Amino acid sequence: MRSIFITGTGTGIGKTVCSAVLAEALKADYWKPIQAGFEDGTDAGSVRELISNEKTFIHRELYKLALPASPHISARAEGLTIDTDLIAAAHHDLPNQNNYLLIEGAGGIMVPLNEKEFVIDLIKKLNASAIIVSRNYLGSINHSLLTAMALAKYEIPVLGWVFNDQFMHYEDELVGWTGIPKIGSLPWQEKADQRFVAAQAEIFRPVLSSML
C-alpha cells in the first residue's frame, strides 16, 4: 500500500473534492484520520457520495471531533490530545488492499495537531508522499510557495500540484518556481457531483499513471 497525503495551502481550498477525483482516477482507498467538525457531514461521507467506482475502500476516522476548529482545539474541547503515534500505528494496521491510500489532512500543513506537532509532522511520520492542492485566489501564490518550501525542508516528496478554480493564470509559474509538476486543474464548480468527479478523473488518470 502506497500512501499519498492530500494536503493544501489552507482550509476550504478543495482537498475533499480533489481527494474524490484522485480516488476515482486511481481507484484508491481513502482515509481522513482526523475530522474536526461534522455537523454538516464528514469529508469521508462526501468522498463516498462523490465516487462511483466499487474498488475504493473508505476507512473510518480515528479522531472524529465535533468542534469545527483547529484539531488541537477541537480535541482539547473533548478532553483529548491527538496522538500522532496512535495515527501512525493505525496507519500501519490498515488492511493492505494492495492499493494506493489517499490520506486527507486537516487544513494546511502547519495546522497544529497537538501542542508540539503539526500536519507536516504527521506526513513525515507516515512516510507518505504529498500532493498539494492550491486554490487560485488572491494571495495563493505566497501560500503555495510557502507550502512547497516547508515540504522541501522536511524532505517530504511531493508528487505534484492540483489547482482549484481559475483566478489568474500563474499555475505554470508555480510549477517553474518549485519544480513540482502539475497533475491537473479542477474547474470551478458550484457543487461537485459524481458526474463531475468521474469526468475529471478521466482527465487526471493518464497524468497520474505517468507519475506513479
Residue frames as a rotation matrix with the C-alpha (Angstrom) as fourth column:
MET 1
0.582 0.813 0.000 0.00
0.813 -0.582 0.000 0.00
0.000 0.000 -1.000 0.00
ARG 2
-0.568 -0.757 0.323 1.49
0.764 -0.631 -0.135 3.33
0.306 0.170 0.937 -1.08
SER 3
0.216 0.659 -0.721 0.33
0.880 -0.451 -0.148 6.30
-0.422 -0.603 -0.677 0.97
ILE 4
-0.551 -0.260 0.793 -0.26
0.621 -0.763 0.181 9.70
0.558 0.592 0.582 -0.62
PHE 5
-0.323 0.373 -0.870 -1.12
0.784 -0.410 -0.467 12.59
-0.531 -0.832 -0.160 1.68
ILE 6
-0.011 0.424 0.906 -3.52
0.777 -0.567 0.274 15.18
0.630 0.706 -0.323 0.25
THR 7
-0.196 -0.115 -0.974 -2.57
0.797 -0.597 -0.090 18.49
-0.571 -0.794 0.208 1.79
GLY 8
0.336 0.386 0.859 -3.12
0.842 -0.533 -0.090 22.06
0.423 0.753 -0.504 0.73
THR 9
-0.546 -0.583 0.601 -2.48
0.375 -0.812 -0.447 25.72
0.749 -0.018 0.663 1.18
GLY 10
-0.856 0.276 0.437 -5.21
-0.512 -0.565 -0.647 26.15
0.068 -0.778 0.625 3.79
THR 11
-0.636 0.724 0.267 -8.78
0.312 0.558 -0.769 25.35
-0.705 -0.406 -0.581 4.79
GLY 12
0.344 0.925 -0.164 -11.63
0.142 -0.224 -0.964 25.33
-0.928 0.308 -0.208 2.32
ILE 13
-0.198 -0.514 -0.835 -9.45
-0.759 -0.459 0.462 25.03
-0.620 0.725 -0.299 -0.75
GLY 14
0.464 0.572 -0.676 -10.99
-0.881 0.375 -0.288 21.84
0.089 0.730 0.678 -2.16
LYS 15
-0.610 -0.771 0.182 -8.97
-0.787 0.616 -0.028 18.96
-0.091 -0.161 -0.983 -0.70
THR 16
-0.300 0.545 0.783 -12.03
-0.225 0.757 -0.613 16.74
-0.927 -0.360 -0.105 -0.35
VAL 17
0.789 0.560 -0.254 -13.26
-0.350 0.069 -0.934 17.13
-0.505 0.826 0.250 -3.93
CYS 18
0.164 -0.828 -0.537 -9.67
-0.953 0.008 -0.303 16.69
0.255 0.561 -0.787 -5.10
SER 19
-0.632 -0.380 0.676 -9.41
-0.620 0.771 -0.145 13.53
-0.466 -0.511 -0.723 -2.98
ALA 20
0.275 0.823 0.497 -12.58
-0.156 0.549 -0.821 12.21
-0.949 0.149 0.279 -4.59
VAL 21
0.776 -0.035 -0.630 -11.23
-0.629 -0.126 -0.767 12.88
-0.053 0.991 -0.119 -8.10
LEU 22
-0.248 -0.959 -0.138 -7.92
-0.943 0.272 -0.193 11.21
0.222 0.083 -0.971 -7.26
ALA 23
-0.459 0.156 0.875 -9.65
-0.436 0.819 -0.374 8.25
-0.775 -0.553 -0.307 -5.61
GLU 24
0.645 0.757 0.106 -11.85
-0.215 0.312 -0.925 7.83
-0.733 0.574 0.364 -8.67
ALA 25
0.569 -0.489 -0.661 -8.90
-0.804 -0.164 -0.572 8.16
0.171 0.857 -0.487 -11.06
LEU 26
-0.473 -0.877 -0.082 -6.72
-0.801 0.467 -0.375 5.66
0.367 -0.112 -0.923 -9.18
LYS 27
0.468 0.710 -0.526 -9.49
-0.185 0.661 0.727 3.58
0.864 -0.243 0.441 -7.60
ALA 28
-0.590 -0.807 -0.028 -7.51
-0.019 0.049 -0.999 4.32
0.807 -0.589 -0.044 -4.46
ASP 29
0.098 0.535 -0.839 -8.56
0.921 0.271 0.281 3.83
0.378 -0.800 -0.466 -0.86
TYR 30
-0.050 0.010 0.999 -9.30
-0.058 -0.998 0.007 6.91
0.997 -0.057 0.051 1.26
TRP 31
0.131 0.068 -0.989 -8.68
0.949 0.280 0.145 7.81
0.287 -0.958 -0.028 4.90
LYS 32
0.068 -0.113 0.991 -9.17
-0.195 -0.976 -0.098 11.02
0.978 -0.187 -0.089 6.85
PRO 33
-0.363 -0.263 -0.894 -7.72
0.652 0.613 -0.445 10.19
0.665 -0.745 -0.051 10.26
ILE 34
-0.722 0.101 -0.685 -8.77
0.535 -0.547 -0.644 13.50
-0.440 -0.831 0.341 11.86
GLN 35
-0.250 0.732 0.634 -12.20
0.637 -0.369 0.677 15.01
0.729 0.573 -0.374 11.25
ALA 36
-0.810 -0.014 -0.586 -12.80
0.487 -0.572 -0.660 18.30
-0.326 -0.820 0.471 13.08
GLY 37
-0.490 0.748 -0.449 -16.44
-0.618 -0.661 -0.426 19.31
-0.615 0.069 0.786 12.76
PHE 38
-0.982 0.158 0.102 -19.19
0.186 0.744 0.642 17.11
0.026 0.649 -0.760 11.33
GLU 39
-0.410 0.884 -0.226 -22.49
-0.050 -0.269 -0.962 18.93
-0.911 -0.383 0.154 11.84
ASP 40
0.321 0.495 -0.807 -22.83
-0.809 -0.300 -0.506 19.20
-0.493 0.815 0.304 8.06
GLY 41
0.998 0.012 -0.057 -21.38
-0.037 0.883 -0.468 15.76
0.044 0.470 0.882 7.42
THR 42
0.389 -0.912 0.132 -17.87
0.005 0.146 0.989 14.37
-0.921 -0.384 0.062 7.20
ASP 43
-0.014 -0.508 -0.861 -15.29
-0.926 -0.319 0.203 14.56
-0.378 0.800 -0.466 4.44
ALA 44
-0.895 -0.277 0.349 -15.26
-0.181 0.942 0.283 10.76
-0.407 0.190 -0.894 4.27
GLY 45
-0.094 0.952 0.291 -19.00
0.451 0.301 -0.840 10.85
-0.887 0.052 -0.458 3.72
SER 46
0.462 0.219 -0.859 -18.58
-0.517 -0.721 -0.461 13.42
-0.721 0.657 -0.220 0.96
VAL 47
-0.543 -0.728 -0.418 -15.97
-0.797 0.291 0.529 11.30
-0.263 0.621 -0.738 -0.82
ARG 48
-0.734 0.324 0.597 -18.25
0.229 0.946 -0.231 8.26
-0.640 -0.033 -0.768 -0.53
GLU 49
0.314 0.944 -0.096 -21.06
0.272 -0.187 -0.944 10.20
-0.910 0.270 -0.315 -2.23
LEU 50
0.403 -0.192 -0.895 -18.82
-0.677 -0.721 -0.150 11.62
-0.616 0.666 -0.420 -4.97
ILE 51
-0.675 -0.717 -0.175 -17.09
-0.662 0.482 0.574 8.48
-0.327 0.503 -0.800 -6.23
SER 52
0.418 0.867 -0.271 -18.72
-0.897 0.346 -0.275 5.84
-0.144 0.358 0.923 -8.41
ASN 53
-0.167 -0.511 -0.843 -16.12
-0.564 0.751 -0.343 3.06
0.809 0.418 -0.414 -8.63
GLU 54
0.811 0.584 -0.046 -16.59
-0.348 0.543 0.764 -0.03
0.471 -0.604 0.643 -6.46
LYS 55
0.293 -0.786 -0.545 -12.94
0.539 0.606 -0.584 -0.65
0.789 -0.123 0.601 -5.58
THR 56
-0.406 -0.485 0.775 -12.26
-0.271 -0.746 -0.609 2.36
0.873 -0.457 0.171 -3.34
PHE 57
0.162 0.383 -0.909 -12.48
0.813 0.471 0.343 1.50
0.559 -0.795 -0.235 0.35
ILE 58
0.080 -0.057 0.995 -13.13
-0.283 -0.959 -0.033 4.36
0.956 -0.279 -0.093 2.75
HIS 59
-0.410 -0.356 -0.840 -11.60
0.654 0.528 -0.543 3.85
0.636 -0.771 0.017 6.18
ARG 60
0.666 0.711 -0.227 -13.17
0.631 -0.374 0.680 5.22
0.398 -0.595 -0.698 9.34
GLU 61
0.335 -0.495 0.802 -11.80
-0.369 -0.852 -0.372 8.29
0.867 -0.171 -0.467 11.05
LEU 62
-0.288 -0.485 -0.825 -9.56
0.663 0.520 -0.538 7.75
0.691 -0.703 0.172 14.06
TYR 63
-0.756 0.114 -0.644 -10.47
0.449 -0.626 -0.638 11.11
-0.476 -0.771 0.422 15.62
LYS 64
-0.311 0.749 0.584 -13.97
0.659 -0.273 0.701 12.41
0.685 0.603 -0.408 14.93
LEU 65
-0.736 -0.155 -0.659 -14.24
0.620 -0.543 -0.566 15.72
-0.270 -0.825 0.496 16.76
ALA 66
0.186 0.979 0.086 -17.38
0.951 -0.158 -0.267 17.82
-0.247 0.131 -0.960 16.97
LEU 67
0.482 0.030 -0.876 -15.94
0.181 -0.981 0.066 21.35
-0.857 -0.190 -0.478 17.07
PRO 68
0.699 -0.240 0.673 -15.08
0.696 0.012 -0.718 22.80
0.164 0.971 0.175 13.63
ALA 69
0.863 -0.506 0.006 -11.75
-0.473 -0.804 0.361 24.30
-0.178 -0.314 -0.933 14.60
SER 70
-0.037 -0.949 -0.315 -8.05
-0.845 0.198 -0.497 23.58
0.533 0.247 -0.809 14.55
PRO 71
0.301 0.262 -0.917 -7.74
-0.004 0.962 0.274 19.89
0.953 -0.079 0.291 15.51
HIS 72
-0.664 -0.589 -0.460 -5.75
0.446 0.183 -0.876 20.60
0.601 -0.787 0.142 18.68
ILE 73
-0.815 0.456 0.359 -8.52
-0.577 -0.699 -0.422 22.95
0.059 -0.551 0.832 19.85
SER 74
0.136 0.900 -0.414 -11.29
-0.761 0.363 0.538 20.54
0.634 0.242 0.735 18.84
ALA 75
-0.022 -0.231 -0.973 -9.56
0.304 0.925 -0.227 17.72
0.953 -0.300 0.050 20.71
ARG 76
-0.925 -0.381 0.012 -8.99
0.128 -0.340 -0.932 19.88
0.359 -0.860 0.363 23.78
ALA 77
-0.433 0.844 0.315 -12.71
-0.848 -0.501 0.176 20.70
0.306 -0.191 0.933 23.88
GLU 78
0.589 0.644 -0.489 -13.39
-0.470 0.765 0.441 16.98
0.658 -0.030 0.752 24.28
GLY 79
0.648 -0.388 0.655 -10.63
-0.651 0.165 0.741 16.40
-0.395 -0.907 -0.146 26.84
LEU 80
0.837 -0.334 0.433 -8.43
0.461 0.856 -0.232 14.67
-0.293 0.394 0.871 24.27
THR 81
0.158 -0.822 -0.547 -4.93
-0.598 -0.521 0.610 15.04
-0.786 0.231 -0.574 22.89
ILE 82
0.920 0.139 -0.367 -4.29
-0.389 0.445 -0.806 13.93
0.052 0.885 0.463 19.32
ASP 83
0.272 -0.810 0.519 -1.56
-0.304 0.439 0.845 11.29
-0.913 -0.388 -0.127 19.37
THR 84
0.396 -0.153 -0.905 0.32
-0.918 -0.094 -0.386 11.06
-0.026 0.984 -0.178 16.07
ASP 85
-0.764 -0.637 0.102 1.96
-0.639 0.769 0.013 7.81
-0.087 -0.056 -0.995 17.17
LEU 86
-0.322 0.753 0.574 -1.54
-0.001 0.606 -0.796 6.35
-0.947 -0.257 -0.194 17.51
ILE 87
0.622 0.513 -0.592 -2.37
-0.552 -0.248 -0.796 7.57
-0.555 0.822 0.129 13.99
ALA 88
-0.148 -0.778 -0.610 0.87
-0.981 0.194 -0.008 6.04
0.125 0.598 -0.792 12.69
ALA 89
-0.823 -0.121 0.555 0.06
-0.305 0.918 -0.252 2.72
-0.479 -0.377 -0.793 14.37
ALA 90
0.172 0.960 0.223 -3.47
-0.054 0.235 -0.970 2.76
-0.984 0.154 0.093 12.92
HIS 91
0.460 -0.105 -0.882 -1.99
-0.858 -0.309 -0.411 3.54
-0.229 0.945 -0.232 9.51
HIS 92
-0.614 -0.778 -0.136 0.34
-0.789 0.607 0.094 0.57
0.009 0.165 -0.986 9.81
ASP 93
-0.765 0.338 0.549 -2.55
-0.009 0.846 -0.533 -1.69
-0.644 -0.413 -0.644 10.80
LEU 94
0.088 0.818 -0.569 -4.89
-0.808 -0.276 -0.521 -0.70
-0.583 0.506 0.636 7.97
PRO 95
0.492 0.126 0.861 -5.78
0.225 0.937 -0.266 -3.70
-0.841 0.325 0.433 5.80
ASN 96
-0.545 -0.742 -0.390 -3.32
-0.295 -0.266 0.918 -3.95
-0.785 0.616 -0.074 2.94
GLN 97
0.528 0.837 0.143 -5.56
-0.051 0.199 -0.979 -3.70
-0.848 0.509 0.148 -0.11
ASN 98
-0.290 -0.718 0.633 -2.58
0.748 0.243 0.618 -3.73
-0.597 0.652 0.466 -2.49
ASN 99
0.422 0.573 0.702 -3.74
0.841 -0.537 -0.067 -0.28
0.339 0.619 -0.709 -3.49
TYR 100
-0.622 -0.500 0.602 -2.92
0.256 -0.857 -0.447 3.39
0.740 -0.124 0.661 -3.17
LEU 101
0.087 0.608 -0.789 -4.13
0.996 -0.060 0.064 5.03
-0.009 -0.792 -0.611 0.04
LEU 102
-0.243 -0.068 0.968 -5.12
0.264 -0.964 -0.001 8.70
0.933 0.255 0.253 -0.09
ILE 103
-0.175 0.104 -0.979 -4.85
0.984 -0.017 -0.178 10.36
-0.035 -0.994 -0.099 3.31
GLU 104
0.213 0.315 0.925 -6.63
0.433 -0.879 0.200 13.69
0.876 0.358 -0.324 3.57
GLY 105
-0.723 -0.555 -0.412 -5.20
0.633 -0.291 -0.717 16.18
0.278 -0.779 0.562 6.03
ALA 106
0.414 0.789 -0.455 -6.94
0.895 -0.443 0.046 18.82
-0.165 -0.426 -0.889 8.09
GLY 107
0.867 -0.055 -0.495 -6.40
-0.053 -0.998 0.019 22.32
-0.495 0.010 -0.869 6.73
GLY 108
0.694 -0.687 -0.216 -2.89
-0.488 -0.228 -0.842 23.23
0.529 0.690 -0.493 5.64
ILE 109
0.293 -0.650 -0.701 0.45
0.311 0.758 -0.573 21.72
0.904 -0.050 0.425 6.56
MET 110
-0.757 -0.627 0.184 1.06
0.059 -0.346 -0.936 23.97
0.650 -0.698 0.299 9.58
VAL 111
0.302 0.893 0.334 -2.25
-0.547 -0.125 0.828 23.25
0.781 -0.433 0.451 11.27
PRO 112
-0.589 -0.563 0.580 -1.49
-0.787 0.240 -0.568 22.18
0.180 -0.791 -0.584 14.87
LEU 113
0.010 0.550 -0.835 -2.48
-0.116 0.830 0.545 18.66
0.993 0.092 0.072 15.88
ASN 114
0.614 0.106 -0.782 -1.30
0.751 0.226 0.620 18.95
0.243 -0.968 0.059 19.48
GLU 115
0.894 -0.228 -0.386 0.99
0.036 -0.822 0.568 21.22
-0.446 -0.522 -0.727 21.50
LYS 116
0.030 -0.997 -0.065 4.11
-0.227 -0.070 0.971 20.16
-0.974 -0.014 -0.228 19.61
GLU 117
-0.693 -0.326 0.643 3.17
0.403 0.564 0.721 18.65
-0.597 0.759 -0.260 16.25
PHE 118
-0.198 0.552 -0.810 1.63
-0.688 -0.667 -0.286 19.90
-0.698 0.501 0.512 13.04
VAL 119
0.821 0.565 0.089 0.12
-0.308 0.568 -0.763 18.25
-0.482 0.599 0.640 9.97
ILE 120
0.522 -0.684 -0.509 3.52
-0.702 -0.005 -0.713 18.31
0.485 0.729 -0.483 8.29
ASP 121
-0.442 -0.660 0.607 4.95
-0.888 0.418 -0.191 16.24
-0.128 -0.624 -0.771 11.16
LEU 122
0.225 0.615 0.755 2.23
-0.382 0.769 -0.513 13.65
-0.897 -0.173 0.408 10.60
ILE 123
0.883 0.052 -0.466 3.02
-0.467 0.189 -0.864 13.43
0.043 0.981 0.191 6.88
LYS 124
-0.034 -0.991 -0.128 6.65
-0.869 0.093 -0.486 12.77
0.494 0.095 -0.864 7.75
LYS 125
-0.417 -0.107 0.903 5.75
-0.758 0.588 -0.280 10.20
-0.501 -0.801 -0.326 10.40
LEU 126
0.541 0.706 0.457 3.54
-0.274 0.661 -0.698 8.30
-0.795 0.252 0.551 7.95
ASN 127
-0.512 -0.829 0.225 6.36
0.032 0.243 0.970 8.24
-0.859 0.503 -0.097 5.39
ALA 128
0.370 0.773 0.515 3.89
0.675 0.157 -0.721 9.45
-0.638 0.615 -0.464 2.79
SER 129
-0.764 -0.386 0.516 4.34
0.639 -0.558 0.529 11.35
0.084 0.735 0.673 -0.43
ALA 130
-0.306 0.649 -0.697 2.28
0.308 -0.625 -0.717 14.52
-0.901 -0.434 -0.008 -0.79
ILE 131
-0.341 0.300 0.891 0.01
0.850 -0.305 0.429 16.16
0.401 0.904 -0.151 -3.31
ILE 132
-0.786 0.029 -0.617 -0.57
0.328 -0.828 -0.456 19.88
-0.524 -0.561 0.641 -2.81
VAL 133
0.073 0.856 0.511 -3.99
0.985 -0.141 0.096 21.34
0.154 0.497 -0.854 -3.52
SER 134
-0.800 -0.341 -0.493 -3.82
0.401 -0.916 -0.017 25.05
-0.446 -0.212 0.870 -4.29
ARG 135
0.293 0.929 0.224 -6.97
0.901 -0.190 -0.390 27.06
-0.320 0.317 -0.893 -4.79
ASN 136
-0.535 -0.518 0.667 -6.46
0.760 -0.640 0.113 30.04
0.369 0.567 0.737 -7.08
TYR 137
0.718 0.678 -0.160 -7.30
0.681 -0.635 0.366 33.16
0.147 -0.372 -0.917 -5.07
LEU 138
0.530 -0.515 0.674 -5.62
-0.227 -0.852 -0.473 36.48
0.817 0.098 -0.568 -4.33
GLY 139
0.291 -0.515 0.806 -2.65
-0.956 -0.133 0.260 35.59
-0.027 -0.847 -0.531 -2.11
SER 140
0.924 0.159 0.348 -2.47
-0.199 0.977 0.081 31.94
-0.327 -0.144 0.934 -3.07
ILE 141
0.595 -0.789 -0.153 0.94
-0.056 0.150 -0.987 32.30
0.802 0.595 0.045 -4.77
ASN 142
-0.169 -0.653 0.738 2.51
-0.823 -0.318 -0.470 33.17
0.542 -0.687 -0.484 -1.44
HIS 143
0.333 0.381 0.863 0.64
-0.840 0.536 0.088 30.41
-0.429 -0.753 0.498 0.40
SER 144
0.991 0.058 -0.119 1.51
-0.114 0.829 -0.547 27.87
0.067 0.556 0.829 -2.30
LEU 145
0.311 -0.949 -0.048 5.22
-0.219 -0.023 -0.975 28.70
0.925 0.313 -0.215 -2.33
LEU 146
-0.177 -0.342 0.923 5.43
-0.962 -0.136 -0.235 28.62
0.205 -0.930 -0.305 1.47
THR 147
0.698 0.497 0.515 3.72
-0.581 0.814 0.003 25.20
-0.418 -0.302 0.857 1.48
ALA 148
0.883 -0.403 -0.241 6.16
0.054 0.598 -0.800 23.85
0.467 0.693 0.549 -1.11
MET 149
0.026 -0.925 0.380 9.15
-0.539 -0.333 -0.774 25.29
0.842 -0.184 -0.507 0.80
ALA 150
0.082 0.059 0.995 8.05
-0.982 0.173 0.071 23.72
-0.168 -0.983 0.072 4.09
LEU 151
0.927 0.286 0.243 7.59
-0.240 0.950 -0.200 20.29
-0.288 0.128 0.949 2.49
ALA 152
0.613 -0.775 -0.155 11.02
-0.017 0.183 -0.983 20.56
0.790 0.605 0.099 0.89
LYS 153
-0.074 -0.645 0.761 12.58
-0.848 -0.361 -0.389 21.49
0.526 -0.674 -0.520 4.23
TYR 154
0.252 0.269 0.930 11.06
-0.798 0.601 0.042 18.37
-0.548 -0.752 0.366 5.77
GLU 155
-0.749 -0.592 -0.297 12.30
-0.639 0.528 0.560 16.33
-0.175 0.609 -0.773 2.79
ILE 156
-0.109 0.813 0.572 8.78
0.032 0.578 -0.816 15.12
-0.994 -0.071 -0.089 2.01
PRO 157
-0.913 -0.242 0.329 8.48
0.310 0.114 0.944 14.04
-0.265 0.964 -0.029 -1.64
VAL 158
-0.146 0.867 -0.476 5.78
-0.326 -0.497 -0.804 15.97
-0.934 0.038 0.355 -3.48
LEU 159
-0.294 0.098 0.951 4.16
0.702 0.697 0.145 14.22
-0.648 0.710 -0.274 -6.44
GLY 160
-0.673 0.060 0.737 2.51
0.618 -0.501 0.606 17.29
0.405 0.863 0.300 -7.88
TRP 161
-0.878 0.432 -0.207 0.08
-0.276 -0.809 -0.519 20.21
-0.392 -0.398 0.829 -7.72
VAL 162
-0.355 0.853 0.382 -3.67
0.919 0.245 0.308 20.09
0.170 0.460 -0.871 -8.16
PHE 163
-0.999 0.012 -0.042 -5.09
-0.008 -0.995 -0.104 23.56
-0.043 -0.104 0.994 -8.84
ASN 164
-0.308 0.945 -0.111 -8.63
0.921 0.267 -0.283 24.54
-0.238 -0.190 -0.953 -8.00
ASP 165
0.649 0.615 -0.448 -10.68
0.417 -0.780 -0.467 27.34
-0.636 0.116 -0.763 -9.62
GLN 166
-0.098 -0.672 0.734 -9.21
0.968 -0.237 -0.088 29.84
0.233 0.702 0.673 -12.06
PHE 167
0.554 0.204 -0.807 -8.39
0.513 -0.847 0.139 33.27
-0.656 -0.491 -0.574 -10.66
MET 168
0.607 -0.452 -0.654 -5.41
-0.739 -0.624 -0.254 34.24
-0.293 0.637 -0.713 -12.79
HIS 169
0.952 -0.191 -0.239 -3.05
0.012 0.803 -0.596 32.22
0.306 0.565 0.766 -14.93
TYR 170
0.257 -0.909 0.327 0.02
-0.931 -0.323 -0.168 31.55
0.258 -0.262 -0.930 -12.81
GLU 171
0.891 0.139 0.433 -0.09
-0.295 0.901 0.318 27.78
-0.345 -0.411 0.844 -12.45
ASP 172
0.773 -0.632 0.054 2.83
0.451 0.488 -0.748 27.20
0.446 0.603 0.662 -14.83
GLU 173
0.198 -0.705 0.681 4.85
-0.456 -0.681 -0.573 29.79
0.868 -0.197 -0.456 -12.93
LEU 174
0.499 0.025 0.866 4.34
-0.847 0.227 0.481 27.89
-0.185 -0.974 0.134 -9.67
VAL 175
0.963 -0.180 0.202 5.50
0.218 0.958 -0.188 24.74
-0.160 0.225 0.961 -11.44
GLY 176
0.515 -0.805 0.296 8.60
0.278 -0.170 -0.946 26.54
0.811 0.569 0.136 -12.69
TRP 177
0.227 -0.413 0.882 9.43
-0.748 -0.654 -0.113 28.18
0.624 -0.634 -0.457 -9.38
THR 178
0.390 0.043 0.920 9.09
-0.841 0.424 0.337 24.96
-0.375 -0.905 0.202 -7.37
GLY 179
-0.634 -0.592 -0.499 9.99
-0.752 0.622 0.218 22.23
0.181 0.513 -0.839 -9.84
ILE 180
-0.636 0.520 0.570 6.86
-0.030 0.721 -0.692 20.38
-0.771 -0.457 -0.443 -8.72
PRO 181
-0.967 0.219 0.127 4.83
0.153 0.105 0.983 19.11
0.202 0.970 -0.135 -11.71
LYS 182
-0.468 0.883 0.022 1.19
-0.852 -0.445 -0.275 19.91
-0.233 -0.148 0.961 -12.34
ILE 183
-0.803 0.308 0.511 -1.21
0.267 0.951 -0.152 16.99
-0.533 0.014 -0.846 -12.10
GLY 184
-0.435 0.695 0.573 -4.22
0.783 -0.022 0.622 18.96
0.445 0.719 -0.534 -13.25
SER 185
-0.966 0.232 0.116 -6.66
-0.258 -0.900 -0.350 21.80
0.023 -0.368 0.929 -12.71
LEU 186
-0.485 0.873 -0.042 -10.19
0.853 0.462 -0.241 21.41
-0.191 -0.153 -0.970 -11.43
PRO 187
-0.640 0.293 0.710 -12.55
0.220 -0.815 0.535 23.95
0.736 0.499 0.457 -12.99
TRP 188
-0.863 0.386 0.325 -14.84
-0.490 -0.483 -0.726 25.99
-0.123 -0.786 0.606 -10.78
GLN 189
-0.513 0.743 -0.430 -17.95
0.270 0.615 0.741 24.06
0.815 0.264 -0.516 -9.88
GLU 190
-0.155 0.523 0.838 -20.75
-0.747 -0.617 0.247 25.36
0.647 -0.588 0.486 -7.69
LYS 191
0.290 0.219 0.932 -21.45
-0.808 0.578 0.116 21.89
-0.513 -0.786 0.345 -6.36
ALA 192
-0.630 -0.597 -0.496 -19.44
-0.764 0.590 0.260 18.84
0.137 0.543 -0.828 -7.37
ASP 193
0.504 0.752 0.425 -21.31
-0.754 0.623 -0.207 15.62
-0.421 -0.217 0.881 -8.07
GLN 194
0.263 -0.397 0.880 -20.47
0.127 0.918 0.376 12.12
-0.957 0.013 0.291 -9.29
ARG 195
0.808 0.078 0.583 -20.59
0.580 0.066 -0.812 13.15
-0.102 0.995 0.008 -12.94
PHE 196
0.830 -0.536 0.154 -18.13
-0.490 -0.833 -0.258 15.99
0.267 0.138 -0.954 -12.37
VAL 197
0.296 -0.739 0.605 -15.77
-0.688 0.274 0.672 13.78
-0.663 -0.615 -0.427 -10.37
ALA 198
0.426 -0.092 0.900 -15.90
0.402 0.910 -0.098 10.97
-0.810 0.403 0.425 -12.94
ALA 199
0.927 -0.050 0.371 -15.22
0.331 -0.353 -0.875 13.38
0.174 0.934 -0.310 -15.80
GLN 200
0.640 -0.730 0.238 -12.26
-0.754 -0.657 0.012 14.98
0.148 -0.188 -0.971 -14.04
ALA 201
0.352 -0.494 0.795 -10.91
-0.350 0.719 0.601 11.57
-0.868 -0.490 0.081 -13.03
GLU 202
0.749 -0.031 0.662 -10.75
0.565 0.551 -0.614 10.61
-0.346 0.834 0.430 -16.71
ILE 203
0.836 -0.450 0.314 -8.61
-0.137 -0.726 -0.674 13.68
0.532 0.520 -0.668 -17.37
PHE 204
0.462 -0.658 0.595 -6.34
-0.881 -0.259 0.397 13.11
-0.107 -0.707 -0.699 -14.37
ARG 205
0.846 -0.019 0.533 -5.86
-0.128 0.963 0.237 9.36
-0.518 -0.269 0.812 -14.86
PRO 206
0.786 -0.583 0.205 -3.25
0.491 0.387 -0.780 9.36
0.376 0.714 0.591 -17.64
VAL 207
0.323 -0.678 0.660 -1.18
-0.480 -0.719 -0.503 12.05
0.815 -0.155 -0.558 -15.90
LEU 208
0.475 -0.097 0.875 -1.23
-0.848 0.214 0.484 10.13
-0.234 -0.972 0.019 -12.63
SER 209
0.953 -0.090 0.288 -0.33
0.139 0.978 -0.154 6.89
-0.268 0.186 0.945 -14.42
SER 210
0.583 -0.775 0.244 2.78
0.271 -0.098 -0.958 8.54
0.765 0.625 0.153 -15.86
MET 211
0.175 -0.497 0.850 3.81
-0.721 -0.652 -0.234 9.88
0.670 -0.572 -0.473 -12.45
LEU 212
0.418 0.123 0.900 3.21
-0.860 0.374 0.348 6.89
-0.294 -0.919 0.262 -10.20
